[in-house]
Amino acid sequence: MLYDKVMNAAEAIKSRISCRPEVAIILGSGLGEVAEHLGQQEVMPYADIPGFPVSSVEGHAARLVFGSIGRKKVVSMQGRFHYYEGLSMKEVTFPIYVLKQLGVKNIIITNACGGINTSFAPGDFMLITDHINMSGTNPLIGPNDERFGRRFPDMTEVYDSALLRFARSTAKELDIPVREGVYAYFTGPCFETAAEIRAYRTLGADAIGMSTVPEATVAKYLGMRVLGISCITNMATGIAKTEHSHEEVLAAAEKSSKSFCRLTEKLLADFPDN
């Protein structure tokens, strides 16, 4: 059962790691440098955690890094799991269940993604205000365990409005421009077609990527407060004038990493208490 697997993984981590995190951050493709800035680091590779898949995608270090920023105890996921890797949705979101059992109540979910809104440009950061799930599936499909959450969880406000205000003011304080918009989830692994991007734009999407929505959905279901941040690494198909590649995404994310680190470190250090 999922509950037993989650508890087993959480106990394995607790037996090796002394840090009890208040906030978690999931680091998207090419954005893993934030974890290196944590103080009093304790590291646990995914391969050492029972039930954890191991990320197979370049740009994902596949480990949990525990530590502190200011007075906040933090755990960062250096690398995530994707549905396109052939994993089930329960496997993709398994770490979120485990983080909850470690005591995490707040989570920042980041990603590298493509821009649909033509006022955006590569290098921009977008605070996620809502999402559109274009995958045709949902991570909560299957038997429900009431110990985790309700059978029919409300999704009126997946991305916490108070945290959005906090992120907005923090970015302004640091003089880091941020956009805001709706993130569309596409399973990948291929990049989208131009016709698909036109359709998603009509539906109200400002950016599109291959992650975040399954994790945010489960985090909301578990009662966590969620803040989503996208790094626009390329413009989507039909808007961009060149072909896409994962190498392009990683290079663009790396180019934005300094500002991204400044923003996320400040957010973590000043993260509001529940």
Backbone bond lengths (Angstrom), bond angles and torsions (degrees), N, CA, C in turn:
res aa  C-N    CA-C-N  psi(-1)  N-CA   C-N-CA  omega(-1)  CA-C   N-CA-C  phi
1 M - - - 1.455 - - 1.528 110.82 -
2 L 1.333 115.29 149.20 1.461 120.17 -178.49 1.526 111.21 -58.05
3 Y 1.333 117.19 -43.94 1.467 120.08 -177.00 1.526 111.15 -57.66
4 D 1.320 116.70 -45.63 1.467 120.04 -178.90 1.528 111.21 -64.96
5 K 1.332 117.36 -39.60 1.463 120.89 178.90 1.526 110.94 -65.16
6 V 1.326 116.32 -40.71 1.473 120.95 179.42 1.523 110.22 -63.90
7 M 1.336 116.54 -46.16 1.458 120.50 -178.79 1.529 111.08 -64.56
8 N 1.323 116.58 -37.53 1.469 121.11 179.12 1.528 110.41 -63.98
9 A 1.341 116.55 -43.50 1.463 120.86 179.06 1.523 110.70 -65.58
10 A 1.327 116.75 -43.18 1.462 120.73 -178.91 1.527 111.11 -63.52
11 E 1.314 117.30 -41.72 1.464 120.57 179.21 1.523 111.60 -66.39
12 A 1.349 116.70 -36.27 1.466 120.12 178.00 1.523 110.65 -63.45
13 I 1.322 116.44 -39.32 1.470 120.39 178.72 1.526 110.24 -68.60
14 K 1.318 116.96 -46.47 1.470 121.28 -178.59 1.530 112.22 -60.73
15 S 1.335 115.75 -30.18 1.469 119.28 -178.95 1.525 112.34 -72.06
16 R 1.351 117.36 -19.32 1.460 121.52 -177.10 1.522 114.13 -113.11
17 I 1.322 116.53 -21.24 1.468 121.35 -173.13 1.521 109.64 -116.94
18 S 1.338 116.61 129.38 1.462 120.00 -179.13 1.522 112.82 -86.63
19 C 1.327 117.44 -25.10 1.468 121.74 -178.23 1.523 110.81 -65.93
20 R 1.325 116.35 135.77 1.465 121.97 175.29 1.528 107.12 -116.08
21 P 1.329 116.93 95.45 1.471 120.94 -169.08 1.519 113.90 -71.78
22 E 1.325 114.35 146.41 1.461 122.33 174.60 1.526 110.68 -97.02
23 V 1.332 115.26 -31.94 1.462 121.53 -174.65 1.528 108.44 -131.09
24 A 1.337 116.43 141.98 1.464 121.60 174.33 1.525 109.08 -117.20
25 I 1.323 115.41 151.61 1.462 120.71 173.24 1.517 108.73 -135.23
26 I 1.320 116.32 129.49 1.463 122.19 175.17 1.516 107.32 -98.68
27 L 1.326 116.12 124.30 1.464 121.67 -173.95 1.528 109.97 -102.08
28 G 1.319 115.85 121.58 1.449 121.82 -177.26 1.519 113.27 -77.92
29 S 1.323 115.45 -175.70 1.465 122.23 -177.07 1.520 112.05 -53.37
30 G 1.345 115.35 122.78 1.451 120.94 176.36 1.516 114.91 76.25
31 L 1.345 117.38 5.25 1.460 120.72 -175.16 1.524 112.16 -112.16
32 G 1.320 117.64 17.70 1.459 121.58 -172.98 1.512 115.98 -75.28
33 E 1.339 118.02 -5.79 1.465 120.58 -174.98 1.528 112.36 -63.86
34 V 1.313 117.79 -26.37 1.468 121.36 -178.38 1.526 111.09 -53.52
35 A 1.322 116.34 -40.13 1.465 120.67 -177.54 1.523 112.04 -61.29
36 E 1.320 116.94 -29.29 1.463 120.53 -177.75 1.531 111.88 -70.52
37 H 1.323 117.38 -13.84 1.460 121.43 -177.30 1.527 112.92 -94.08
38 L 1.334 117.01 0.97 1.463 120.23 178.79 1.524 110.08 -74.01
39 G 1.326 116.26 141.75 1.462 120.77 174.23 1.511 110.95 -87.61
40 Q 1.330 117.18 158.15 1.474 123.65 177.33 1.532 111.07 52.01
41 Q 1.309 115.12 52.39 1.463 120.22 -172.78 1.526 113.34 -68.58
42 E 1.322 114.45 140.37 1.460 123.61 167.38 1.521 106.25 -130.43
43 V 1.320 116.93 131.30 1.465 121.41 -171.72 1.525 110.41 -120.22
44 M 1.327 116.03 138.18 1.465 120.89 174.65 1.528 108.92 -136.74
45 P 1.341 117.80 112.66 1.471 120.51 178.07 1.524 110.71 -64.15
46 Y 1.324 115.43 146.77 1.454 119.67 177.93 1.526 111.74 -56.44
47 A 1.316 116.20 -34.35 1.467 120.33 -177.83 1.530 112.61 -62.46
48 D 1.333 116.60 -19.96 1.469 120.72 -179.70 1.523 112.79 -92.68
49 I 1.317 118.01 -0.77 1.464 121.63 -177.02 1.528 109.28 -104.66
50 P 1.313 118.69 119.85 1.474 120.93 -179.58 1.533 111.68 -57.08
51 G 1.310 115.96 130.05 1.452 120.93 176.42 1.514 115.09 88.30
52 F 1.345 117.77 -13.45 1.464 120.11 179.64 1.524 110.26 -75.75
53 P 1.338 118.26 132.10 1.463 119.12 167.15 1.532 108.51 -69.30
54 V 1.304 117.26 174.06 1.467 122.18 174.64 1.518 107.48 -120.26
55 S 1.313 116.87 126.66 1.462 120.75 -177.89 1.521 110.51 -63.54
56 S 1.337 115.12 138.22 1.465 120.40 -179.19 1.523 112.08 -110.54
57 V 1.327 117.03 10.59 1.463 120.86 -172.14 1.525 110.55 -104.19
58 E 1.333 116.14 135.11 1.464 121.06 177.44 1.523 109.77 -59.67
59 G 1.337 115.73 139.58 1.462 120.07 -179.19 1.512 113.00 95.62
60 H 1.348 116.57 3.42 1.460 121.67 179.49 1.531 108.53 -124.51
61 A 1.333 116.94 114.23 1.469 121.46 -172.82 1.518 113.57 -77.11
62 A 1.331 117.80 -14.79 1.467 123.11 174.82 1.525 113.62 61.99
63 R 1.336 116.41 57.20 1.457 120.30 175.74 1.526 110.50 -159.49
64 L 1.325 115.10 154.64 1.453 121.91 171.28 1.519 108.19 -92.48
65 V 1.312 116.55 133.45 1.462 121.56 176.05 1.530 107.54 -119.99
66 F 1.324 116.01 116.72 1.458 122.65 178.68 1.529 108.98 -99.92
67 G 1.319 116.45 149.22 1.456 119.44 177.66 1.507 111.00 173.91
68 S 1.315 115.82 -157.14 1.458 120.54 -176.93 1.517 110.80 -137.73
69 I 1.334 114.65 148.17 1.457 122.85 169.67 1.522 105.50 -131.53
70 G 1.328 116.72 117.29 1.452 119.17 -171.61 1.515 108.98 62.66
71 R 1.310 116.68 -127.72 1.458 120.89 178.18 1.521 112.96 -100.35
72 K 1.338 116.50 4.84 1.453 120.68 -177.46 1.525 111.45 -91.27
73 K 1.309 115.74 134.17 1.455 121.88 173.15 1.526 107.98 -89.19
74 V 1.324 115.36 127.84 1.464 120.84 -169.31 1.523 110.52 -130.57
75 V 1.322 116.66 145.89 1.460 121.16 166.74 1.525 107.55 -124.28
76 S 1.314 116.26 132.07 1.462 120.27 178.10 1.520 109.65 -114.97
77 M 1.318 115.13 139.28 1.461 121.43 171.60 1.516 107.18 -94.67
78 Q 1.331 115.81 108.60 1.465 120.62 175.24 1.523 107.56 -86.18
79 G 1.306 114.18 85.96 1.460 119.34 -176.34 1.514 110.68 109.89
80 R 1.318 114.74 145.45 1.459 121.27 -178.86 1.517 109.08 -131.80
81 F 1.326 115.11 -176.73 1.457 121.52 179.92 1.524 109.41 -116.19
82 H 1.324 115.58 148.39 1.457 121.08 -175.68 1.528 110.39 -125.60
83 Y 1.308 115.44 146.61 1.461 121.77 178.03 1.524 110.79 -59.96
84 Y 1.350 116.43 -35.12 1.466 119.44 -177.47 1.522 113.84 -68.53
85 E 1.330 117.05 -12.23 1.469 119.74 176.86 1.528 112.16 -75.73
86 G 1.334 116.65 -1.05 1.458 120.44 -179.59 1.519 112.81 93.30
87 L 1.330 116.21 10.01 1.461 121.53 179.19 1.527 109.90 -86.57
88 S 1.325 116.15 157.29 1.458 119.77 172.46 1.522 108.67 -78.21
89 M 1.318 117.13 163.34 1.457 120.61 176.94 1.532 111.47 -62.83
90 K 1.322 116.98 -32.18 1.466 119.91 177.50 1.530 110.32 -66.36
91 E 1.344 117.25 -36.15 1.463 120.40 176.90 1.521 111.06 -70.62
92 V 1.335 116.42 -40.93 1.462 120.90 179.67 1.527 110.92 -58.15
93 T 1.329 116.24 -39.83 1.466 121.26 -174.25 1.524 113.61 -100.65
94 F 1.309 118.11 1.45 1.469 121.56 -179.02 1.530 112.56 -51.68
95 P 1.349 119.67 -43.55 1.469 119.43 -179.34 1.533 113.66 -59.23
96 I 1.315 118.10 -29.87 1.467 120.43 -179.10 1.525 109.93 -66.12
97 Y 1.313 116.30 -41.96 1.468 120.59 176.00 1.530 110.60 -60.20
98 V 1.330 115.48 -41.33 1.471 119.94 -178.19 1.534 110.28 -68.66
99 L 1.331 117.04 -43.18 1.463 120.40 178.85 1.525 110.95 -58.02
100 K 1.318 116.44 -39.38 1.469 120.24 178.18 1.529 110.77 -60.40
101 Q 1.328 116.73 -41.21 1.463 120.76 -179.70 1.526 112.31 -72.14
102 L 1.324 116.82 -18.08 1.468 120.38 175.34 1.535 111.40 -82.04
103 G 1.328 116.42 -5.99 1.457 120.30 178.03 1.515 114.79 106.41
104 V 1.329 117.49 2.92 1.466 121.08 -178.80 1.528 109.67 -71.24
105 K 1.325 115.36 128.13 1.462 121.51 178.04 1.523 112.71 -113.50
106 N 1.325 116.06 -16.12 1.465 121.81 -177.43 1.519 109.20 -131.92
107 I 1.333 115.78 140.06 1.460 118.31 -177.23 1.525 110.60 -140.71
108 I 1.334 114.87 135.42 1.464 121.99 171.98 1.523 107.00 -103.17
109 I 1.312 116.35 122.77 1.470 120.83 -179.16 1.520 107.88 -112.45
110 T 1.316 116.76 120.15 1.460 121.04 -177.53 1.528 110.62 -114.87
111 N 1.304 116.05 161.75 1.458 121.02 177.72 1.514 110.39 -158.22
112 A 1.304 115.06 161.30 1.465 122.91 167.60 1.523 106.25 -104.13
113 C 1.325 117.61 131.25 1.463 118.64 -172.19 1.514 111.73 -149.50
114 G 1.331 115.67 176.50 1.455 122.23 179.77 1.515 111.72 -98.21
115 G 1.318 117.04 143.60 1.446 122.06 179.35 1.518 112.10 -88.01
116 I 1.325 115.93 131.82 1.464 122.04 174.51 1.519 110.45 -104.05
117 N 1.306 116.13 -39.83 1.464 121.73 176.60 1.531 108.42 -63.94
118 T 1.312 116.58 121.02 1.467 119.72 -172.70 1.531 113.11 -74.15
119 S 1.329 117.45 -6.23 1.465 119.16 173.79 1.524 111.07 -84.35
120 F 1.338 116.65 -8.42 1.465 121.65 177.44 1.526 109.62 -84.14
121 A 1.346 114.78 163.29 1.464 120.91 176.05 1.522 108.59 -145.43
122 P 1.331 118.47 153.38 1.464 120.37 175.78 1.525 110.90 -53.73
123 G 1.326 115.05 134.76 1.457 120.74 -176.69 1.518 113.19 102.88
124 D 1.342 117.03 -16.30 1.464 120.41 177.27 1.532 110.89 -70.82
125 F 1.323 115.46 152.08 1.460 121.61 170.39 1.524 108.37 -107.79
126 M 1.334 115.99 139.00 1.462 121.06 179.67 1.521 110.04 -123.98
127 L 1.331 116.22 123.08 1.453 120.93 170.86 1.524 107.41 -77.69
128 I 1.326 116.32 127.77 1.468 120.13 -176.59 1.528 109.49 -80.82
129 T 1.322 115.94 121.90 1.461 120.86 178.31 1.528 112.37 -94.37
130 D 1.333 116.54 -25.23 1.468 121.77 179.49 1.524 107.25 -169.18
131 H 1.326 116.19 173.64 1.464 117.68 178.82 1.525 111.31 -139.12
132 I 1.334 114.71 163.68 1.465 123.24 173.18 1.519 106.84 -123.89
133 N 1.315 116.88 122.47 1.463 121.93 -179.65 1.523 108.89 -90.78
134 M 1.340 116.23 106.41 1.463 121.33 -178.95 1.527 112.19 -100.78
135 S 1.333 117.31 13.43 1.465 120.24 -172.47 1.522 114.04 -81.38
136 G 1.331 116.91 -20.82 1.461 119.47 -176.51 1.516 113.32 82.08
137 T 1.332 116.92 6.12 1.462 120.38 176.90 1.521 109.00 -144.77
138 N 1.337 115.86 179.09 1.454 121.13 -175.22 1.526 108.35 -148.51
139 P 1.333 118.81 137.69 1.462 120.79 -176.89 1.530 113.87 -68.76
140 L 1.330 117.89 -10.93 1.465 120.78 -178.97 1.525 112.96 -97.19
141 I 1.334 117.35 2.02 1.466 120.81 176.21 1.524 109.50 -64.42
142 G 1.331 116.48 137.42 1.460 121.42 -179.26 1.518 110.68 118.50
143 P 1.333 116.99 -178.93 1.472 119.80 -179.86 1.522 110.83 -58.04
144 N 1.332 116.44 141.01 1.455 120.70 179.16 1.521 110.54 -100.74
145 D 1.321 116.47 136.05 1.458 122.73 175.96 1.519 107.72 -106.13
146 E 1.321 117.00 112.01 1.462 121.96 -176.26 1.531 112.25 -61.95
147 R 1.323 117.80 -17.41 1.462 119.72 176.75 1.530 111.11 -66.84
148 F 1.319 116.72 -21.92 1.456 121.40 176.83 1.533 111.63 -91.60
149 G 1.329 116.16 -50.54 1.462 119.27 -175.60 1.511 111.66 -177.29
150 R 1.334 114.97 -178.47 1.457 121.62 -176.55 1.529 111.79 -75.51
151 R 1.331 115.70 153.16 1.461 121.39 178.77 1.532 111.56 -58.82
152 F 1.328 117.12 -41.50 1.467 121.25 -177.06 1.530 109.63 -120.06
153 P 1.332 117.61 78.02 1.471 120.09 -177.28 1.521 112.16 -70.52
154 D 1.322 115.44 143.75 1.462 121.80 178.03 1.527 110.12 -74.87
155 M 1.326 116.59 138.77 1.461 121.95 179.38 1.533 111.42 -122.52
156 T 1.335 115.96 28.08 1.452 120.15 179.99 1.526 111.45 -59.61
157 E 1.337 116.45 -40.72 1.463 121.00 -177.14 1.523 109.22 -137.18
158 V 1.336 116.24 78.75 1.465 120.39 179.07 1.526 109.97 -65.49
159 Y 1.324 116.13 -43.01 1.464 122.21 -177.43 1.530 107.76 -99.00
160 D 1.317 115.39 110.21 1.454 123.48 -168.48 1.540 112.18 -57.53
161 S 1.329 117.35 125.33 1.465 121.33 -175.74 1.526 112.36 -66.10
162 A 1.337 117.00 -35.20 1.469 119.31 177.67 1.520 110.77 -66.47
163 L 1.341 116.92 -37.74 1.465 120.30 178.35 1.528 110.61 -70.51
164 L 1.318 117.16 -33.29 1.468 119.90 175.13 1.533 110.40 -62.29
165 R 1.324 116.56 -43.57 1.475 119.73 178.13 1.520 110.36 -63.56
166 F 1.319 116.46 -40.87 1.466 121.84 178.21 1.523 110.72 -61.92
167 A 1.321 117.55 -45.44 1.471 121.32 -179.84 1.522 111.01 -66.42
168 R 1.313 116.01 -39.15 1.462 120.86 179.20 1.528 110.60 -61.32
169 S 1.333 116.42 -46.06 1.468 120.17 -178.13 1.521 111.71 -71.19
170 T 1.338 116.59 -34.52 1.468 120.52 178.04 1.520 110.60 -65.26
171 A 1.329 116.57 -44.85 1.471 120.63 178.37 1.525 110.80 -61.39
172 K 1.325 116.83 -40.43 1.465 120.74 178.57 1.516 110.90 -64.05
173 E 1.343 116.56 -40.80 1.463 121.52 178.78 1.523 111.30 -60.98
174 L 1.333 116.25 -36.74 1.463 121.33 -179.56 1.523 112.94 -87.84
175 D 1.329 116.73 -2.09 1.455 122.42 -177.15 1.527 111.12 59.28
176 I 1.332 115.40 41.15 1.460 121.90 175.61 1.530 107.44 -109.87
177 P 1.337 118.00 113.37 1.475 119.62 -179.36 1.527 110.95 -64.11
178 V 1.315 116.60 137.88 1.467 121.12 174.33 1.515 109.46 -131.57
179 R 1.317 114.51 143.21 1.460 121.82 172.53 1.532 107.62 -96.22
180 E 1.315 116.61 173.03 1.458 121.94 173.70 1.516 108.26 -137.71
181 G 1.329 116.69 146.43 1.448 117.51 179.55 1.504 114.10 176.62
182 V 1.321 114.12 -176.43 1.462 123.67 -176.12 1.530 109.30 -96.73
183 Y 1.319 115.54 132.56 1.466 122.71 -179.18 1.528 109.17 -102.00
184 A 1.318 116.91 127.55 1.460 121.62 175.59 1.520 109.65 -99.96
185 Y 1.321 115.55 135.09 1.470 121.49 -178.94 1.520 110.11 -100.80
186 F 1.324 114.60 124.09 1.472 124.06 -179.49 1.522 106.26 -124.81
187 T 1.326 118.84 133.84 1.471 119.33 -170.63 1.520 113.91 -66.97
188 G 1.345 118.57 -30.70 1.455 119.10 -172.70 1.527 109.70 71.57
189 P 1.353 118.62 -166.94 1.455 127.60 6.93 1.529 114.70 -83.46
190 C 1.330 117.81 -9.17 1.464 117.69 176.85 1.522 108.99 -73.55
191 F 1.318 115.75 152.49 1.451 119.28 171.42 1.537 108.76 -73.38
192 E 1.316 116.42 160.62 1.450 121.49 -173.15 1.535 111.39 -73.51
193 T 1.324 115.38 159.27 1.458 119.44 174.36 1.534 109.50 -84.36
194 A 1.312 115.68 164.35 1.465 120.05 178.59 1.529 110.65 -63.12
195 A 1.338 117.04 -37.44 1.469 120.63 179.40 1.525 110.82 -65.81
196 E 1.313 116.29 -39.33 1.465 119.38 177.44 1.522 111.00 -63.63
197 I 1.315 116.91 -41.93 1.468 119.87 179.54 1.528 110.64 -63.74
198 R 1.317 117.98 -40.12 1.471 119.72 176.19 1.525 110.49 -60.19
199 A 1.338 116.15 -40.69 1.468 120.66 179.44 1.531 111.09 -65.38
200 Y 1.333 117.46 -44.08 1.463 120.81 -178.81 1.527 111.51 -66.62
201 R 1.338 115.57 -35.50 1.463 118.94 176.65 1.535 110.02 -63.56
202 T 1.323 116.49 -41.07 1.466 121.00 177.74 1.526 111.10 -62.03
203 L 1.323 116.39 -33.89 1.469 121.51 179.98 1.529 112.51 -76.90
204 G 1.336 116.98 -10.61 1.456 119.70 176.41 1.508 115.45 107.06
205 A 1.334 118.49 12.31 1.465 121.15 -179.84 1.527 111.08 -80.80
206 D 1.331 115.29 139.19 1.466 121.67 176.14 1.525 112.42 -102.53
207 A 1.334 116.48 -21.79 1.468 122.01 -179.10 1.512 108.07 -151.97
208 I 1.328 116.00 160.71 1.464 119.93 -177.79 1.514 110.71 -142.48
209 G 1.334 116.20 141.81 1.452 120.76 179.95 1.521 112.03 -158.55
210 M 1.332 114.93 -176.81 1.454 121.67 -171.25 1.527 113.39 -113.51
211 S 1.325 116.99 26.08 1.470 119.72 -177.45 1.524 110.06 -153.76
212 T 1.309 116.36 -161.62 1.474 125.99 167.92 1.526 114.74 74.88
213 V 1.331 118.23 -51.54 1.463 120.53 -174.24 1.527 112.95 -63.79
214 P 1.334 120.66 -44.75 1.472 118.33 176.15 1.525 112.47 -58.94
215 E 1.343 116.66 -43.22 1.467 120.80 -178.78 1.527 111.36 -66.69
216 A 1.334 116.54 -43.16 1.463 120.49 -179.75 1.526 110.91 -65.04
217 T 1.325 116.80 -38.60 1.460 121.29 179.23 1.525 111.01 -61.98
218 V 1.328 116.19 -46.30 1.468 120.32 -179.83 1.520 110.89 -69.39
219 A 1.325 117.55 -39.63 1.464 120.29 178.32 1.526 110.72 -59.77
220 K 1.323 117.26 -43.66 1.469 121.27 177.40 1.523 110.60 -63.18
221 Y 1.313 116.54 -44.00 1.472 122.50 177.70 1.530 111.14 -56.96
222 L 1.331 116.54 -37.66 1.460 121.74 -178.15 1.526 113.14 -82.55
223 G 1.315 116.53 -4.00 1.463 120.10 177.92 1.515 114.95 91.01
224 M 1.329 117.80 14.82 1.462 121.05 177.29 1.524 110.69 -81.83
225 R 1.336 115.82 153.67 1.457 120.96 168.76 1.523 107.88 -89.11
226 V 1.339 115.99 134.12 1.462 121.31 -172.12 1.524 110.66 -118.92
227 L 1.343 115.01 133.86 1.463 122.77 169.22 1.516 107.31 -121.55
228 G 1.323 117.54 125.45 1.464 121.51 -179.76 1.515 111.53 -111.35
229 I 1.340 116.09 133.29 1.469 121.26 178.93 1.532 109.18 -132.05
230 S 1.308 116.15 124.85 1.464 121.80 176.82 1.521 110.10 -105.77
231 C 1.317 115.38 141.17 1.461 121.70 169.17 1.528 106.73 -104.53
232 I 1.309 116.25 115.33 1.467 120.64 179.81 1.529 107.94 -75.72
233 T 1.321 116.14 109.12 1.465 120.04 -175.49 1.531 112.93 -99.83
234 N 1.317 115.93 -16.73 1.466 120.60 -179.64 1.526 108.12 -160.69
235 M 1.301 116.58 159.63 1.459 119.72 171.61 1.527 108.46 -88.54
236 A 1.311 116.03 146.09 1.462 121.46 -171.84 1.530 111.60 -68.65
237 T 1.325 115.01 167.37 1.463 122.55 -178.00 1.530 111.08 -56.59
238 G 1.320 115.55 136.22 1.453 120.54 -179.09 1.513 111.96 91.44
239 I 1.342 116.61 -22.81 1.466 121.66 173.92 1.522 108.43 -98.72
240 A 1.337 114.82 -47.00 1.467 120.17 174.49 1.526 109.90 -67.08
241 K 1.312 116.05 149.66 1.465 120.79 -177.97 1.525 112.23 -99.26
242 T 1.355 116.26 -0.87 1.464 120.04 -179.50 1.530 109.46 -127.06
243 E 1.311 116.30 165.22 1.464 120.77 177.33 1.528 110.19 -71.60
244 H 1.344 115.65 154.23 1.457 121.21 -178.90 1.527 111.68 -90.28
245 S 1.343 115.35 156.13 1.456 121.27 171.63 1.521 108.59 -153.87
246 H 1.335 116.60 154.50 1.466 120.51 178.01 1.526 109.88 -66.21
247 E 1.334 116.27 -32.46 1.467 120.50 178.16 1.535 110.48 -61.52
248 E 1.325 116.01 -38.73 1.462 121.24 177.27 1.532 110.31 -62.03
249 V 1.327 116.31 -42.43 1.465 121.31 179.86 1.520 110.59 -62.40
250 L 1.336 116.69 -47.00 1.464 120.94 -179.20 1.527 111.51 -62.98
251 A 1.335 115.78 -42.10 1.464 119.63 -178.95 1.523 111.12 -64.74
252 A 1.329 117.31 -41.27 1.459 121.06 179.90 1.522 110.93 -67.86
253 A 1.348 116.30 -39.54 1.466 119.70 178.26 1.524 110.74 -64.06
254 E 1.325 115.83 -41.32 1.467 120.00 178.84 1.527 111.12 -63.03
255 K 1.314 116.50 -38.09 1.464 121.09 179.70 1.529 111.37 -64.02
256 S 1.342 115.95 -31.18 1.464 120.80 -179.12 1.523 112.95 -92.59
257 S 1.330 116.92 -0.12 1.460 120.48 -169.06 1.532 113.45 -63.86
258 K 1.341 117.71 -33.41 1.463 119.16 -177.93 1.529 110.74 -63.54
259 S 1.322 116.76 -49.97 1.464 120.33 178.36 1.516 111.32 -66.22
260 F 1.328 115.82 -38.05 1.460 120.19 178.96 1.526 110.81 -61.96
261 C 1.324 116.66 -43.22 1.466 121.09 178.67 1.527 110.89 -63.25
262 R 1.331 116.97 -44.16 1.468 120.23 178.41 1.525 111.01 -57.67
263 L 1.328 115.68 -46.24 1.456 120.21 -177.55 1.525 111.89 -66.80
264 T 1.322 117.42 -50.13 1.460 119.78 -175.54 1.528 112.28 -69.68
265 E 1.332 117.40 -34.98 1.464 119.19 177.15 1.524 111.26 -64.02
266 K 1.317 116.54 -41.79 1.458 120.62 178.03 1.528 110.99 -65.84
267 L 1.322 116.14 -41.30 1.459 119.73 177.47 1.520 111.71 -61.24
268 L 1.328 116.51 -44.06 1.465 120.40 -179.29 1.505 111.14 -66.37
269 A 1.331 116.75 -44.68 1.464 120.47 -177.24 1.518 112.22 -63.26
270 D 1.344 116.48 -35.96 1.472 120.79 -174.99 1.521 112.76 -103.94
271 F 1.319 116.52 12.14 1.478 120.19 -172.09 1.527 110.04 -54.71
272 P 1.349 116.94 128.32 1.474 119.35 -177.11 1.523 111.94 -67.66
273 D 1.331 116.09 144.04 1.448 120.81 175.91 1.522 109.16 -70.68
274 N 1.331 114.93 157.63 1.470 119.54 178.41 1.537 110.30 -63.75
